[in-house]
Amino acid sequence: MFISSHSFPSSIEEIADKTVTRNIRQMQAVKTQLLQDSLDILLPAGTLGYHNLDDGILGLVGFVTSLMGLRSQVGKVLGTGVAAK
């Protein structure tokens, strides 16, 4: 039975490099999502009276988190996100 050498990584180092790269991308995605969720929680928290931020600031927060979500979705569609790797 012939097994092509192109279908398997040639060394343990290649496997480790790919794993480390994937883990770094995943950590970056988690940090981005945590930031987005932390900003998003400000919107209902203001309605519930937990803070007294100006409506303009809350609008800016909503705009920024919307852009972050758009960037994430475009990355998934175009294959540049973590799920594609």
HELIX and SHEET records of a PDB file:
HELIX    1   1 ILE A   12  ASP A   40  1                                  29    
HELIX    2   2 LEU A   42  THR A   47  1                                   6    
HELIX    3   3 ASP A   55  LEU A   78  1                                  24    
HELIX    4   4 VAL A   82  ALA A   84  5                                   3    
END                                                                             
